[in-house]
């Protein structure tokens, strides 16, 4: 760990609050920083002085000085040095490990992917450690590792259950820490994505924010009061239990008309294969629907209506300032956007405000970035707990 990374460790609560505010929202003028934290000018000066002396905060040299005046001189905004330390993020799927290196602000600077040829926990940990060692050669300022997996995670350390990996009670954080010597945090992949978007993405500065993901499954994350609601349904099979069409198709475990059965990529592919006898990719199904191919158009249209119903229900109950739709399946919006909009209108009050929807075309490196942000949070918050 670099000296600058280590300088986060002994901070007082007040100093930590100042540093985190600048990290997430900076660069900030001293006046704006004091306003955000409810501090007097004197208190802010007392808190920022040791942070500047340690190099944790710097007076930004980019751009002109801010127009506030103190003792007759323009004030430079305060910022952090995003490149002062680096973080590893890994997203584990059933057949690949996607890795990224990020800055202190979660900006991806390097990507590294490797095939996953076994689900044996020890060998998976070996693979992750090998990737970490390879990345450390060009990024020696590594301060931590975050790992995202699909499934239920306990204490941000133990994979309690992961259907994709057939894991149960795997102490993944311990296995990787033993091999790398770096602090490791493990979390549900949707939870990690929500944290990244809350700190450095679409949810930054918002009080009520929702992330909905479409991919191998359906993920959901909720932010209230600017903080993710920990232990929410993001890691409990949310999509299998939210019924959007009681007359819809069955999931493999027998639930009819759930978000998973109508919206997940495997379910959409299964419906087309069952009707046509052809094995087609998700992208081919979307293209077929756009071209008017009847079966593809029917399945995609049903998925669009299910998505619109789900978005309307979320908006009705949570009243979010923004819903972020992400994941590998968001291409559905391009083809079935009208069906989505019609379903939203059908399930909302005629005078209700439009659903504040933002769509993010994402890949597995975005999920890995989310895991890296977990490692950032562990360092700057001084705790593994969410």
MIBA-87294 format. One record per atom (N, C-alpha, C): x, y, z. Coordinates in steps of 0.2 Angstrom, whole numbers, padded with zeros to 4 digits, always signed. Each point is the difference from the previous one (the first is absolute). Layout:
<pts>
XYZ...
</pts>
This chain:
<pts>
+0004-0006+0000-0004+0006+0000+0004+0006+0000-0001+0005-0004+0004+0006-0001-0001+0004+0007+0004+0005+0000-0001+0005+0006-0006+0004+0000-0002+0002-0006-0006+0004-0001-0006-0005+0002+0000-0006-0002-0006-0004+0001+0000-0001+0008+0006-0001+0003+0000-0001+0007-0002+0006+0004+0000+0006-0003-0002+0006+0004-0007+0000+0001-0004-0004-0003-0007+0000+0001-0001-0004+0007+0004-0004+0002-0001-0005+0006-0001+0004+0006+0004+0005+0002-0001+0003+0007-0004+0006+0000-0004+0001-0005-0004+0007+0000-0005+0000+0006-0002+0006+0002-0005+0001+0005-0007+0000-0004-0005-0001+0003-0007+0000-0003-0001+0006-0004+0002+0006+0002-0001+0006-0003+0005+0001-0006+0006-0002+0000+0004+0000-0005-0002-0005-0006-0002-0006+0002-0003-0005-0004-0006+0003-0004-0004+0003+0003-0006+0003-0003+0002+0005-0005+0005+0004+0001+0002+0005-0005+0003-0003-0006+0005-0005+0002+0003-0003-0006-0005-0004-0004-0005-0004+0003-0004-0003-0005-0005+0004-0004-0002+0006+0003-0004+0005-0004+0004+0002-0006+0007+0002+0001+0004+0002-0005+0001-0006-0005+0001-0006+0002+0001-0005-0004-0006-0001-0005-0006+0000+0003-0006-0002-0004-0003+0006-0004+0001+0006+0003-0003+0006-0004+0005+0005-0002+0006-0001+0001+0005+0005-0002+0002+0000-0007+0004+0006-0002+0003+0005+0005-0006+0004+0002+0001+0003+0007-0004+0004+0003+0003+0006+0003-0003+0006+0000+0003+0006+0003-0001-0001+0008+0004+0003+0003-0001+0000+0008-0007+0002+0002-0003+0005-0003-0006+0003+0001-0006-0006-0001+0001-0003-0006-0005-0005-0001+0001-0006+0004+0006-0002+0002+0001-0006+0004-0002+0002+0007+0001+0006+0003-0003+0002+0006-0008-0001+0000-0003+0003-0005-0007+0000+0000-0003-0007+0000+0003-0005-0004-0002-0007-0001+0000-0003+0007+0006+0001+0004+0001-0003+0006-0003+0003+0006-0002+0006-0001-0003+0004+0006+0005+0003+0005+0006+0002-0003+0006+0002+0004+0001+0007-0001+0003+0003+0006+0002+0007-0001+0007+0000-0004+0002+0006-0002+0006+0001-0003+0006-0003+0004+0000+0002+0006+0005-0002+0005+0001-0007+0001-0006-0004+0001+0000-0007+0001+0003-0003-0007-0002+0002-0006+0002-0003-0006+0007+0001+0000+0003+0006+0001+0007+0001+0000+0004-0005+0004-0003-0001+0006+0004-0005+0005+0000-0007-0002-0006-0002-0004+0000-0007-0002+0004-0001-0007+0000+0005-0004+0003-0001-0006+0008+0001+0000+0002+0004+0005+0008+0001+0001+0004-0007+0000-0002-0004+0004+0004-0007+0000-0001-0004-0006-0006+0001-0003-0001-0004-0006+0004+0003-0006+0001+0006+0000+0004+0003-0005+0008-0001+0001+0002+0000+0006+0007-0001+0002+0002-0007-0001-0005-0005+0000+0001-0007-0001+0000-0002-0008-0002+0005-0003-0001-0001-0008-0007-0003-0002-0004-0002+0005-0006-0003-0001-0005+0005-0004+0000+0006+0002-0003+0005-0004+0005+0005-0003-0002+0002-0006+0005+0005-0004-0005+0006-0002+0004+0006-0001-0004+0005-0003+0001-0001-0007-0006+0000-0004+0000-0002-0007+0003+0005-0004+0005-0002-0004+0003+0005-0005-0004+0000-0007-0005-0004+0000-0004+0000-0007-0005+0006+0000+0000+0004-0005-0005+0005-0001+0002+0006+0004-0005+0005+0000+0002+0006+0003-0002+0000+0007+0002+0004+0004-0002+0000+0007-0007+0002+0001-0003-0003+0005-0007+0001+0001-0001+0007+0003-0006+0003-0002-0002+0007+0001+0000+0002+0008+0000-0005+0004-0001+0002+0007+0007+0004+0002+0000+0004+0005+0006+0004+0002+0001-0001+0008+0006-0001+0001+0002-0001+0007+0006+0004+0001+0000+0005+0005+0006+0004+0001+0002+0003-0006-0004+0002-0005+0002+0003-0006+0002-0004-0005+0001-0006+0001+0002-0005-0006-0005-0005-0002+0000-0001-0007-0004-0005-0002+0001-0007+0003-0005-0004+0001+0001-0007+0003+0000-0005-0005+0005-0005+0000+0001-0005-0004-0005-0006+0003-0003-0004-0005-0004-0005+0003+0004-0006+0003-0003-0003+0004+0004-0006+0003-0002-0006-0003+0004-0005-0001-0001-0006-0004+0005-0005+0003-0002-0007-0002+0005-0005+0002+0004-0002-0007+0005-0004+0001+0004-0002-0005-0003-0007-0002-0004-0001-0005-0003-0006-0002+0005-0006-0001+0006+0002-0003+0005-0005-0002+0004-0002+0006-0001+0003+0006+0005-0001+0005+0000-0008+0003-0006-0003-0002+0000-0007+0002-0004-0004-0005+0000-0006-0001-0004-0004-0005-0003-0006+0004-0005-0002-0003-0005-0005+0003-0001-0006-0006-0001-0006+0002-0002-0005-0004-0007-0002+0001-0003-0001-0006-0007-0003+0001-0001-0006-0005-0003-0005+0003-0001-0006-0004-0008-0002+0000-0002-0001-0006-0007-0003-0001+0001-0007-0002-0003-0005+0004+0000-0007-0002-0006-0002-0003+0000-0003-0006-0006-0003-0003+0001-0008+0000-0004-0004-0003+0001-0007+0000+0005-0002-0004+0003+0004-0005+0005-0002-0004+0006+0005-0001-0001+0006+0003+0005+0005-0001+0002+0004+0007+0006+0002+0000+0001+0005+0005+0002+0007-0003-0004+0005+0001+0002+0007-0003+0003+0004+0005+0006+0003-0001+0003+0004+0004+0002+0007-0002+0000+0005+0005+0001+0007-0002+0005+0002+0005+0004+0005-0001+0003+0005+0004-0003+0007+0000-0001+0003+0006-0003+0006+0000+0004+0005+0004-0002+0006-0001+0003+0006+0004-0004+0000+0006+0002+0005+0005-0004+0001+0006-0007+0002-0001-0001+0003-0006-0007+0002-0002-0004-0005-0004+0003-0006-0001-0004-0005-0003+0001+0000-0008+0005+0004-0002+0001+0000-0008+0004-0006-0002-0003-0004-0005+0004-0005-0002+0006+0002-0004+0006-0003+0001+0006+0002-0003+0003-0007-0004-0002-0006+0003+0003-0006-0004-0006-0005+0001+0000-0005-0005-0004-0005+0000+0004-0007-0001-0002-0005+0003+0003-0007-0001-0005-0005+0001-0001-0004-0004-0005-0006+0000+0003-0007-0001-0003-0004+0004+0003-0007-0001-0006-0005+0000+0000-0006-0004-0005-0005+0001+0000-0003+0006-0006-0002+0003+0000-0004+0006-0002-0007-0002+0005-0004+0001-0001-0007-0003-0002-0005+0006+0000+0002+0006-0002-0004+0006-0004+0005+0005-0004-0003+0004-0004+0003+0005+0003-0002+0007+0005-0004+0000+0004-0002+0006+0002+0007+0004-0002+0001+0006+0001+0007+0003+0008+0001+0001+0004-0005+0001+0007+0001+0001+0003+0002-0007-0002-0003-0005+0003+0001-0006-0003+0007-0003-0006+0002+0002-0002+0007-0002+0004+0005+0004+0001-0001+0006+0004+0004+0004+0007+0001-0003+0003-0006-0003+0007+0000-0003-0001+0005-0006-0005-0001-0004-0001+0004-0006+0000+0007+0002-0004+0002+0004-0001+0007+0002+0007+0003+0003+0004-0004+0004+0006+0002+0002+0005+0001-0005+0000-0004-0005+0004+0000-0006-0001+0007-0004-0007+0001-0001-0002+0006-0004+0003+0006+0004-0001+0000+0007+0002+0006+0004+0007+0001-0001+0004-0005+0000+0008+0000+0000+0002+0003-0007-0004-0002-0005+0002+0003-0007-0002+0007+0000-0006+0002+0003-0001+0007-0001+0004+0004+0005+0002-0003+0005+0005+0004+0005+0006+0002-0003+0002-0003-0005+0007+0001-0003+0000+0007-0004-0006+0002-0002-0001+0007-0003-0004+0005+0004-0003-0003+0006-0003+0005+0004+0002-0002+0007+0006+0002+0002+0003-0002+0007-0004+0003+0006-0004+0005-0001-0003+0004+0005-0007-0003+0002+0000-0007-0001-0007-0003+0002-0001+0000+0007-0006+0002+0002-0002+0001+0007-0006-0005+0002-0003-0004-0004-0005-0004+0002-0003-0004-0006-0004-0005+0001-0003-0004-0005-0008-0001+0002-0004+0001-0005-0007-0001+0001-0002-0006-0005-0005-0004+0002-0002-0005-0004-0007-0001+0000-0003+0000-0006-0008+0000-0001-0002-0007-0002-0005-0003+0003-0002-0006-0002-0008+0000+0000-0003-0004-0004-0007-0001+0000-0002-0005+0005-0004+0003+0005-0002-0004+0006+0000+0003+0006-0001-0004+0005+0000+0003+0007+0006+0000+0004+0002+0006+0002+0007+0000+0004-0001+0003+0007+0004-0004+0004-0001+0002+0007+0006+0004+0003-0001+0005+0004+0006+0004+0003+0005+0003-0005-0002+0000-0007+0004+0003-0005+0006-0004+0000+0000-0007+0001+0006-0004+0000-0002-0007-0002-0006-0003+0001-0001-0007-0001-0006+0000-0005+0001-0004-0005-0005-0001-0005-0005-0006+0003-0005+0003+0003-0005-0005+0003-0003-0005-0005-0002+0003-0006-0003-0004-0005+0001+0003-0007+0002-0003-0005+0001+0003-0007-0002-0006-0005-0007+0001-0002-0002-0006-0005+0004+0000-0006+0003+0005-0003+0004+0000-0006+0006-0004+0001+0003+0001+0006+0006-0004+0002+0000-0006+0003-0007-0002+0002-0001-0006+0005+0004+0001+0006+0000+0006+0003+0004+0001+0006-0005+0000+0006+0003-0002+0006-0004+0001+0006+0006+0001+0006-0001+0005+0003+0005+0002+0006+0007-0001-0002+0002+0004-0005+0007+0001-0002+0003+0006+0002+0005+0000+0004+0003+0005+0003+0005+0004-0005-0003+0003-0005+0004+0002-0005+0005+0006+0001-0002+0005+0005+0004+0005+0002+0006-0003+0003-0001-0004+0004+0006-0003+0004+0005-0004-0005-0003-0004-0005+0004-0003-0004+0004+0004-0005-0002+0006-0002+0003+0005-0004+0005+0004+0004-0002+0002+0006+0005+0004+0004+0006-0004+0002-0001-0007+0001+0006-0004+0002+0005+0000-0006-0003+0000-0006+0005+0000-0006+0003+0006-0002-0004+0006+0001+0002+0006-0002+0003+0005+0005-0002-0001+0006+0003+0005+0006-0004+0006+0000-0005+0001-0005-0004+0006+0000-0007-0001+0003-0003+0006+0003-0006-0001+0003-0005-0001-0006-0005-0005+0002-0005-0002-0005-0007+0000+0002-0004+0003-0004-0007+0000+0002-0004-0003-0005-0005-0004+0002-0005-0004-0005-0007+0002+0001-0003+0001-0006-0007+0002+0001-0004-0002-0006-0007-0001+0001-0004-0001-0005+0001+0005-0006+0000-0002-0006+0002+0004-0006-0005+0006-0001-0006-0001+0001-0005+0006-0001+0001+0005+0006+0002-0003+0006+0001+0005+0005+0006+0004-0001+0005-0003-0003+0006+0004-0002-0001+0005-0005-0004-0002-0005-0002+0005-0006-0003+0006+0003-0005-0002+0005-0004+0006+0003+0005+0005+0004+0004-0003+0003+0005+0004+0004+0004+0005-0005+0002-0003-0005+0004+0004-0005-0004+0005-0003-0006-0001-0002-0004+0005-0003-0002+0005+0005-0001-0002+0007-0002+0005+0005+0006+0005+0001+0006-0003+0000+0006+0005+0002+0002+0004-0006+0001-0004-0006+0003+0003-0006-0004+0000-0006-0006-0001+0000-0004-0001-0006-0007+0003+0000-0005-0003-0003-0006+0003-0001-0004+0002+0007+0002-0003+0005-0003+0001+0007+0003+0005+0004+0006+0003-0002+0004+0004+0004-0005+0006+0002+0000+0002+0006-0004+0006+0003-0007-0001+0000-0003-0006-0001-0007-0001+0000-0002-0003+0007-0006+0001+0002-0003-0002+0006-0003-0007-0001-0004-0001-0005-0003-0006-0002+0001-0002-0007+0003-0006+0000+0003-0002-0007-0001-0008+0000-0001-0002-0006-0001-0008-0001+0004-0002-0006+0003-0006+0001+0004-0003-0006-0004-0006-0001-0002-0001-0007-0003-0006-0002+0004-0003-0006+0002-0006+0001+0005-0003-0005-0004-0006-0004+0002-0001-0006-0003-0005-0004+0006-0004-0003+0000-0007+0001+0006-0004-0002-0002-0007+0001+0005-0004+0003-0001-0007+0001-0006+0000+0005-0001+0005+0004-0006+0000+0005-0002+0007+0000-0004+0002+0005-0003+0007+0000+0003+0002+0007+0003+0006+0000+0003+0002+0006-0003+0007+0002-0001+0001+0007-0003+0006+0002+0004+0003+0006+0001+0006+0000+0004+0004+0006-0004+0006+0002-0001+0001+0006-0003+0006+0002+0004+0005+0005+0000+0006-0002+0004+0005+0004-0005+0005+0003+0000+0001+0007-0004+0005+0003+0004+0004+0005-0001+0006+0000+0004+0005+0004+0007+0000-0003+0001-0001-0006+0007+0000-0003+0004-0006+0002-0003-0006+0003+0004-0006+0002-0004-0006-0003+0004-0005-0002-0003-0006-0002-0004-0003+0006-0006-0003-0002-0003-0004+0005+0003-0007+0001+0005-0001+0004+0003-0006+0001-0004-0006+0001+0001-0006-0002-0003-0006+0001-0007+0001-0003-0001+0004-0006-0006+0000-0003-0001-0006-0005-0005+0000-0004-0001-0006-0004+0005-0001-0006+0005+0004+0000+0005+0000-0006+0003-0007+0001+0001-0003+0006+0003-0007+0000-0004-0005+0002-0007+0001+0000-0005-0005+0002-0004-0003-0006+0002+0000-0006-0004-0002-0005-0006+0004-0002+0001+0007+0001-0006+0005-0001-0004-0002-0006+0003-0001-0006-0003-0001-0006-0005-0006-0001+0002-0005+0004-0005-0006+0000-0006+0001+0004+0000+0005+0004-0006+0001+0005-0004+0006-0002+0002+0004-0005-0004+0006-0002-0004-0002-0006-0007-0001+0001-0004-0002-0005-0003+0006-0004+0002+0000-0006-0002+0006-0005-0006-0002-0005-0001-0007-0001-0005-0002-0004-0002-0007+0003-0006-0001+0003-0002-0006+0003-0001-0006-0005-0001+0002-0006-0002-0004-0006+0007-0002-0004+0005+0003+0002+0006-0001-0004+0004-0006+0001+0005-0001-0003+0004-0007+0000+0003-0002+0006+0001-0006+0001+0003-0003+0006+0007+0001+0001+0003+0001+0006+0007-0001+0001+0002-0007+0001+0006-0002+0000+0002-0007+0001-0002-0003+0007-0001+0005+0005-0003-0003+0006-0007+0001+0001-0004+0001-0005-0007+0000+0000-0004+0006+0001+0004+0006+0000-0004+0006+0002-0002+0003-0007-0006+0002+0000-0003+0002-0007+0000+0008+0000+0002+0003-0006+0000+0007-0001+0004+0004+0004+0006-0002+0003+0004+0004+0004+0005+0004-0005+0003+0005+0003+0005+0004-0004+0005-0004-0003+0002-0005+0003+0005-0005-0003-0002-0003-0006-0006-0003+0001-0003-0004-0006-0002+0004-0006-0001+0006+0001-0001+0004-0006+0006+0005-0002+0004+0001+0004+0005+0005-0002+0007-0002+0000+0002-0005+0003+0007-0002+0000+0002-0003-0006+0006+0001-0002+0003-0003-0007-0001-0007-0001+0002-0005+0005-0002-0007-0001-0007-0001-0001-0005+0003+0004-0007-0001-0001-0002+0002-0007+0002+0005-0003-0002+0003-0006+0003-0005-0006+0006-0002+0001+0003-0005-0005-0004-0007+0001-0002-0002+0006-0003-0006+0001-0007+0000-0004-0004+0006+0001-0006+0000-0003+0000+0000-0008+0005+0003-0003+0001+0000-0007+0002-0007-0002+0004-0003+0003+0002-0007-0001-0005-0005+0000-0004+0001+0005-0006-0005+0001-0005+0001-0005-0001+0006-0003-0005+0001-0005+0003-0002-0007+0006+0001-0001+0003-0001-0007+0004-0006-0001+0003-0002+0006+0005-0006-0001+0007+0003-0002+0001+0006+0000+0006+0003-0002+0004+0003+0006+0006-0001+0000+0005+0003+0005+0002+0007-0002-0002+0005+0003+0001+0007-0003+0003+0004+0006+0004+0005-0001+0003+0004+0005-0005+0005+0002+0001+0004+0005-0004+0005+0002+0000+0006-0005+0006+0001-0003+0000+0006-0005-0003-0002-0006+0000-0007-0002-0004-0002-0006-0008+0001+0001-0002-0002+0006-0007+0001+0002-0002+0007-0001+0004+0005+0003-0002+0007+0000+0000+0002-0008+0005-0002-0003+0000+0002-0008-0006-0003-0003-0002-0006+0001-0005-0003-0003-0007+0004+0002+0000+0002+0006-0006+0004+0002-0001+0006-0004+0006+0004+0000+0001+0006-0004-0002-0001-0007+0001-0006-0003-0001-0001-0007-0008-0003-0001-0003-0001+0006-0007-0002-0001-0001-0008+0000+0005-0004+0002+0000-0007+0000-0006-0001+0006-0005-0004-0002-0006-0001+0005+0002-0002+0007+0003-0006+0000+0002-0002+0007+0004+0004+0004+0006+0003-0003+0004+0004+0003-0004+0006+0002-0004+0003-0004-0004+0006+0002-0004-0001+0005-0004-0006+0001-0004-0001+0005+0003-0001+0007+0006-0004+0000+0004+0000+0006+0003+0006+0003+0002+0004-0005+0003+0006+0002-0005+0005+0002-0006+0000-0003-0005+0005+0002-0003-0002+0007+0000-0006+0001-0002-0002+0007+0005+0002+0005+0006-0001-0002+0006+0003+0005-0001+0007+0001-0001+0004-0005-0001+0007+0000-0005+0002+0005-0006-0003-0001-0006+0001+0004+0002-0002+0008+0003-0005+0000+0002-0002+0007+0005+0005+0003+0004+0002-0004+0005+0006+0003-0004+0006+0002-0004+0002-0005-0004+0006+0002-0004-0001+0006-0003-0006+0001-0004-0001+0006+0004+0001+0006+0006-0004+0000+0005+0000+0006+0002+0007+0001+0002+0004-0005+0002+0007+0001-0005+0004+0004-0006+0000-0003-0006+0003+0003-0001-0002+0007+0000-0006+0002-0001-0002+0007+0006+0003+0004+0006+0000-0002+0005+0002+0004-0001+0008+0001-0002+0003-0005-0001+0008+0000-0006+0001+0005-0005-0004+0000-0006+0001+0004+0002-0001+0007+0004-0005+0002+0002-0001+0007+0005+0004+0003+0006+0001-0004+0006+0003+0003+0000+0007-0002-0003+0003-0005+0000+0007-0002+0007+0002-0001+0004-0004-0004+0007+0002-0001+0001+0006-0004+0006+0004+0002+0002+0005-0004+0003-0002-0007+0002-0006+0000+0003-0003-0006+0000-0008+0000-0002-0003-0005+0001-0007-0001+0006-0001-0005+0005-0004+0002+0005-0002-0005-0001-0007-0003-0001-0001-0006-0001-0006-0003+0007-0002-0003+0003-0006+0002+0006-0002-0002+0000-0007-0001+0006-0003-0002+0001-0007-0001+0001-0001-0008+0001-0007-0001+0002-0002-0007-0007+0000-0004-0006+0000+0003-0006+0000-0004-0003+0006-0001+0003+0006+0001-0004+0006-0001-0001+0002-0007+0003-0004-0005-0002+0001-0007-0007-0001-0001-0004-0003+0004-0007-0001+0000-0004+0007-0001+0003+0005+0003-0003+0007+0000+0000+0002-0007+0005-0001-0004+0000+0002-0007-0005-0003-0005-0002-0006+0002-0005-0003-0005-0007+0000+0003+0000+0000+0007-0007-0001+0003-0002+0007+0004+0004+0005-0002-0002+0006+0004-0007+0003+0000-0003-0001-0006-0007+0002+0000-0005-0004+0005+0002-0007+0000-0004-0004+0004+0001+0001+0008+0007+0002+0001+0001+0002+0007-0004+0006+0002+0000+0005-0004-0003+0006+0001-0007-0001+0001-0003-0004-0004-0008-0001+0001-0001-0003+0006+0004-0005+0002-0001-0004+0007+0001+0005+0006+0005+0004-0001+0001+0005+0005-0007+0005+0001-0002+0002-0005-0006+0005+0000-0006-0004+0003-0001-0006-0002-0006-0004+0002+0000-0002+0008+0006+0001+0003+0001-0002+0007+0001+0006+0004+0000+0006-0003+0001+0006+0004-0006+0005-0001-0001+0004+0005-0005+0005+0000+0001+0005-0006-0006+0001-0003+0001+0005-0006+0004+0006+0001+0000+0003+0006+0003+0006+0002+0007-0001+0003+0002-0006+0001+0006-0002+0003+0006+0003-0004+0005+0002+0003+0006+0002-0004+0003-0005-0004+0004+0001-0005+0003-0005-0004+0005-0004+0004+0001-0007-0001+0004-0004+0004+0007+0003-0002+0005+0002+0005+0006+0003-0002+0005-0006-0001+0000-0002-0006+0004-0006-0002+0006+0002-0004+0006-0003+0002+0006+0000-0004+0002-0007-0002+0002+0000-0006+0003-0007-0002+0007+0000-0001+0004-0005+0002+0007+0000+0000+0002-0007-0004+0003+0001-0006+0002-0006-0003+0007-0002+0003+0000-0006+0003+0005-0002+0005+0003-0007-0002+0006-0001+0002+0003-0007-0001+0002-0002+0007+0004-0006-0001+0002-0003+0007+0005+0004+0003+0004+0004-0004+0005+0005+0003-0004+0005+0005-0006+0002-0002-0003+0004+0005-0002-0003+0006-0002-0007+0000-0001-0003+0006+0007-0001+0004+0005-0001-0003+0007+0000+0003+0002+0006+0003-0002+0006-0003+0001+0006+0003-0004+0001+0006-0006-0002+0000-0004+0000+0006+0004-0003+0006+0003-0006-0001+0004-0004+0005+0006+0004+0002+0003+0004-0004+0006+0004+0001-0002+0006+0005-0006+0003-0001-0003+0005+0004-0001-0003+0007-0002-0006+0001-0001-0003+0007+0007+0001+0003+0006-0002-0003+0006+0001+0003+0002+0007+0001-0002+0004-0004+0001+0007+0002-0004+0002+0006-0006-0002+0001-0004+0002+0005+0003-0003+0007+0003-0006+0000+0003-0003+0005+0006+0004+0003+0004+0003-0005+0005+0004+0002-0002+0007+0003-0004+0003-0004-0002+0007+0002-0005+0000+0006-0004-0005+0001-0005+0000+0005+0003-0003+0007+0006-0004-0001+0003-0003+0005-0004-0006+0003-0004-0003-0004-0004-0005+0003-0002-0005-0006-0001-0006+0001-0003-0005-0005-0007+0001+0000-0003+0002+0005-0008+0000+0001-0003+0005-0005-0005-0002-0003-0003+0005-0005-0004+0006+0004
</pts>
